[in-house]
């Protein structure tokens, strides 16, 4: 299996250290952690809220493409998942 296939098969989840929640005052998804908060842009919020440890990255891509009536989101989602993993936002 290639590295890309491994990532597409992965089932990312938000670690216990973080809490993902909708922040009404900011009209945005935020990632809370003991030292602070990360305000996510709309795309990041849509990806993160689907990272429940149950869905694979490929399933998340399919869900996003269906929800927004588009195709070709795989590369963008993969790039975000890698960035989020590097920052410790996903495991």
Helices and strands as residue ranges (DSSP letters): H 3-9, E 19-23, G 24-26, E 28-33, E 36-39, H 42-48, H 57-68, H 74-86
